[in-house]
């Protein structure tokens, strides 16, 4: 229990396994252990019900200038999610009185988490609460852990993610734990400035959860490309916050770094969730705009196995599904689309099926739900005015500083005929964004629309030369033709 975060993570991981596998017997055999873990977690609560680090065990940060604190947002977020996870496990093993108690605890703690750690004057989630119960108003990538579990309010998370997408937090090779502009920052600081692929993966999943697909994909690519840079398949533990190189204390290959290629891809970009208890498969992808097809095979949902083939054209999305095995199986398909896109309708195996629009501040999802029959099924969603931006950053040369583009925010106007991006880049550099269905763009401010190849049109962004190679900010606006 020296690592206080290990206790709620144990509960969360057990629930994750049981839901995905359907192995309720495992939950029954582990119940006594899980209950003891929860009792220990409760013993660390403060007066508000937050699990404490001080005096009980560290959260993520083990030492350095960010400590001491009473409880990290990271730790309190895990404690809140553990209530929900254990409540579900209690339900599965038939302990409904415990389920009710834990449900009530979760319902009480989730809004309290958002209230206690939110800094309205700085528009950030605080890193922690100190021993006097005051916010430690330092923005940190650790906030993306409760975002992974969708615990933080959408409007607050949007503001926080805008900060984390900036050049002060995001490097070409991943996420710093704190801003490079913070007085406590040190690029070689193990827990106060360095870049961890683990943090980068957390950020990617959290950003995908809150529909920030462009910075999420940048973080996913940073981790994935590291597995191909150097000793193949190896992803290091920790890198410098200023230069693309490992630090002296880094393990050269670490499992949680490697896992943060897999989780951001499956749970993040593809939005895959399997529930063997309810026989349900969720596929809610944020597919990069320049990807026109992908395939996911051997998805296990209880006694069923599902293969998915996704294809996209300018006016439709097609999903081919092959299902084998026995028992019921329900698919929820909800691909992300731009807010400009009009969803015309959907057909399953040639017959109309209801499609529901699920919109948020950044994008919308075309939601379709249906029971999977054995054999092959084909779903087609018809679209109009679909649009997308594509950005595929690369790693810099070993030992280099960051020079890549940062897409800090994106916002449509209410009529969805104008899209504004806030970006940052190095003075004197030129960057390009790929455009999906670019014929809709009538004009642009801050970027030049260029036919890069016969099949590719890009938005070319030029940052004026300066006296240094520091990052500068810029606003890009795309103006679209009237919808038809």
N, C-alpha and C positions, 0 to 999 in steps of 0.2 A: 504493500500500500504506500510505499515511499513516493511513487508517482500517483498523485491523487486522481489524475485523469484516467488511470487504468481501470478504476472501479466502474464508473459509468460506461466506459467503452466496452467493458466485458458484457454488461447487460445489453447494450445496443447491438453488439456483434452477435450475441446469442439469438436475439430476436431476428436479426437480419438473416441468419442461417436458417432458423426454423421456418420463417415465412417463405424463404426461397426454396427450401427443400421439402417442406411439408412434414418434417421429422418431429412430430409433437412428442413422441416418446423421449427424445433427447431432452426436450424442455422439462418433462416430468422428472427425469433422472437428475437433472441439474437444478431443480427448483430450490432445494435447501441451500445450495451454494449461492444461487442468485439472490435468495432472500437475505442471506447473511451479507452479501455484497451491498444490498440496498440498506440494510441496517447500519453498516459502516458509513455509507454515503450520508444517511440521515444524521449520524453522529457528528458530521462535519458542518451541518447547516448553521447559518447565522440566524439572527432574529427574523430576517425577511424570508428565509427558506433557501438562500443560496449556499451551495457547497463551498466551503472555504479552502484556500490553499495554505494560508499562513498558519503554522502550527500543526498541519496535518500532512502535507506533502505538496510538492510543486505541481503546477499545471503543466503548460507546455514549456514555459520559460524556467530553466533550472537555476540561472544565476545571471549576474550582470546588473547594469544600471537600471533596468526596468523593474527590478525588485527592491524592497519588499512590497507586496500587495496583499490584500485580504483574499480577493478572488478575481480571477481573470474572466472576461466575457467568454472565452473559450471553455473554461471549467464550468461556469454557470450554465452555458448553453448545453454542454454535455449532460449536466445534471438534470436539466429540464427534459431533454430528449430521453434520458433513461427512464423517467416517469412514464412517458408514453410507451416506450418499448416494454417495460416490465408489466404495464397494464395489459398490453396485448398478450404477453406470455401467460399472465394470470388467467385471462379469458380462455386461452387455448387449453390450459390444464384444469379448467373447471373451478377456479377460485374467484367467483363473481363478486364477492364482497371486497376482495383485494382490488379487483379491477375497478370497481366504483370509487374506492378511496384514491387510487393512483390517478384515475381520470380527473377527479376533482383537483388533485394536486397539480396536474399538468395544466388544466384550465386556469388555475390561479397564477401559476408561475410564468406562463408564456407572456402575457401582457406586462407583468412586473419586470421581466427580463428586458423588454423593449423600452420600458420607462426608466429603469434604474441606470442603464448603460448608455442611453442616448444623450448626446450633448447638443441641445438645440442651437446654441450660439455658434458652435463650430460645424454643425451639420455632419457629425460623425458618430459612430459607436465608439465608446471609450474602450481602451485596451483592458481596463480593470477598475475595480473599486479599491481604494487604499484602506489602511487600517482604521481610518476615521470615517469610512463609508462614503468618501468623496470620490468622484470620478477621476481617473487618470486619463485625461483627455489627449491620448496619443492614438492616432489611427493606426491600425495594424491589420495585416492580412489574416490574422487569427480570427477576425470577425467572420470570415467566410466559412468557418466550421459550423456555427449555428445556421448560416445560410444554406449549407449542404442539406440540413434537415428542415428547411423552409420555416424556421422559427422566427425570423426577424420580419418586421413590417415592410411591405413592398416599397412604400414611398421613402422610408428611411434608408432602406437598402439601396435604392437607386442612387441617392445622394452619396452614400458611402462607397459604392462601387465606382462612381465617377472619380472619386479621389484615388482609389486603388488602381484605376486604369491609367493614371498619370505617370510621367517619366520618373517622378520621385519614388514611386513604389515598384513599378514594373520595369524590369530590364529586358534585354533581348533574350536572356537565358532563364528568366523566371522572376519570381516575386521576392522582394526584400521583406523582412519581417516588419520593419518600420521605414518611414520615409528617409531618404538620403538627406533631407533638409532638417531633420530633427537633431537637436543638440546632443542626444544620446547615441546617435548613429555612428557606427564604426564598420567599415566595409568588411573587416575580418572578424567582427564580433560574432561569436557562435550563436548567441541569442539576442543580438542587438544591431544587426545590420546585414548579415550575410543572406544569401539566396539559397533556399532549400527547394529541391524538386517536390518535396512533400507539401510545402506551402503553396507551390505553384499549382499542384494538382487540386488542393483544397479550393484555391481561388477559381480554377477552371470549373469545377463542379458547382460551386456557389454561384458563379456568374451565369452558367447555363440555367440553374434553377430559377434565376431572376431575369432570364431572357436577354442577357448581355453576351450575345453569341460571338461578336467580333473579338473582344479581349479574351473571352473564354477560349476561343480557338487558338489565339496567339499563345496562351499559356499551355494548352494541350500540345501544340507543335513544339514549343520549347523543350518540354519533357521528352516527347517522342524522338525528336532529332538528337537529343543527347544520347539516346540508346544506340545511335548509329555513328556517333562522333567519338572516335577512339576505340577502345576495346568493345567490340560489338555486343550489344545487349546489356552492357553495364551502365547504370545510371548512378552517379556519385551521390554522396550524402549531402554535401554542402559546398557552395561556391562563394567566391568573393561578391560583395555587393557592388563593387566598382569595375571589376575586370572579369572577363569570361575565363575563369580558371578556378580549380578547386583550392580550398584553403588547407593548411597543413594538418589540421585536426580531422579532416574529412575521411570517412571510410570510402574506398574507391567504388564499392558496389553495395547498395543497400536495398533491402526488399521493399521498404515503404517508398523509396524513390521509384523503383520499377513499377510498383502498384499504381503510382500516380501517372502512368501512361494508360493503364487499363481502365481505372475508374473514371477518369474524365472522358474517355472515349465511350464507354458503355453506359454509365449512369448519367454522364453529362451530355455530350454531343448527340448520342443516339436516344437518350431519354428512356432507356430500357428498364422496366421493372417487372419482375416475375413474382407471382404469389401462388404458391402451390396449394395453399389452404383454400383460397377462393377461386382457384383455377383461372387466374386472370393474368394476361400479358399486356403491358403498356409499352407502346412504341411512340414516343413523343419527341421526334428528333428536331434539332436545329442543324439542318444539313447545310454545309457551306454553299454559298450561292453558285460557285463554279463546279460543284459536283452534280452530275446529271444521273448518276446511278450509284448504288451500293447494295451489298448483300450481307445479311446476318444469318448464320446457319446454326443448327443444333441448339436452339433455345429451348431449354427444358422447363415445362410448366406442369408439375405433377407427373402424370403418366403420359403426357403428350410431348412431342417434339415438333418445333415449328421452325420453318425456314422462311425468311423474308427477303424479297427482292424489290428494291425501291428504284423508280425511274421518274425523271422529271423532264418536261418539255416546257416551252414558253406558255402553254395554256392548260397544262394538266399535270397531276401527280398520279402515278400508277403504282399500286402495291400488289405484288403477287405473293400469295401465301400458300405454303404447302405444309399440311399438318398430318402427322402420323401419331399413332398411339390410341389410348382409350380414355374415356371419361370426358367431362365437360371442359371446354376451354373458350374463354371470352377474350377477344382482342379489342383494345382501345388504341386507335391510331389517331394521332393528333400532331401532324407536321406543322412546324412554324412557318409563317408567311409574313410578308411585310404588311403594315397597316394599310397600305395603298391597295393591296390585292382584293379583288372581289371574288368571293366564293360562289360559284354559280350552281353547284349541286354535286351529287355523287351517285355512283351506281356500283352495286355489288353483284358480280356475275351477270351484268347486263340489266339489273333491276334497280329502280331508284331506292336509295336509303337515306335516312335523315342525317344531315351534317350540321353540327352546332359550332358556332363561332365563339372562341374563348379568347377575348382580347385583353391586353394589358398595356402599359404605357409605352412599350417598345415594339411589340409585335402582336400577332394574333395566331391562334392555332385552329385548324379545321378539324374538329373532333368527330370521329365516327366510331361507334361501338357495335359489335355484332359477335354472335357465337360462331366459332370456327367448326365447320364440318370437315370430315375426313377428306383427304385428297387436296386438290388445288382449288383456290379461290382467287378472284381478281377484283380489286377495288380500284375505281378511278374517280378522282376528284377533279372537277372542271373549274378552271380559273380564268380570270381576266385581269389585266394590268398588274401581273406579278412583277416584282422588282427585288433586286438584291445587290448587296455589296460583297465583294470577295477580297480577302487579304490573307496572304500566305507568307508570313515573315520567315526568315532564315536565321540560323545562328551566325554570329560573327566569327572571325578568326580567333583562335585561342590567344588569350591575353589582351583582347581588344575591349574597349569601352562600348557601351550601348550607342547605337546610331539609328535604331529602327523607329518607325512611325508608331505613335500611340493614338488610338481612337478612344478619346476620353468619354464622349457622350454622343448620343444620336436622338433627335427629336423631330417628329412630324408635326406639322400644323394641323388644326382641327379638320381642315378640308382634305388633308392627305395629298396635297399637290405641291408640298414643299418639305424637303428633308434637310435638316441642319446638323452638321457634325462639328464637334469641337475636337481638334486634333493637336498633337504636338510633335515636333520633329527637330532635327539638328539643323542649325542655320547653314544655308548653302546647299542643302540636300534636296533631291527630287525623289518623290515617292509615287507609287501608282496603286490605285484601287481598281479591281475588276468590277465590271458592271453587268448585271443580268437584266436582259430586256432594256437596253439603253435607249431604244428609239423613243421611249416615253419622255425623255429629258429634253426640255425646250432650251434651257440655259443653265449656267452654273456660275456661282460666285466663289472665288478663291481656288478654283481648280479648272483645268482645261480638259475638255472631253476630246480624246484622241483615239483614232482608229489604229490600234497597235499592230494588229494583224488582220487578215481577211475575216477571221472569225471572232476577234476579240476587240472590244472597245474598253478603254480605261479612263479613269479620272486621274490626271497627272497633277500632282501637288508640288509646287515649288516654294521652298522656304528661302527668303532673301539671305544673301551672305551677310555675315556679321563679323565682328572683331574676334569672336571666339567660337568654338564649336559647341556652345551651350544649346540646350533645348529652347525652342520658342513655341508659342501657341498660335493657332490659326483657326478661323471659322470657315467651314465650307457649306454652301447651300446649293442644293439641286432644286431647280424649278421644273415641274412636270406639266405636260399638256393636260387638258381637260379629260376626265375619264370618259370612256365610251363603252 
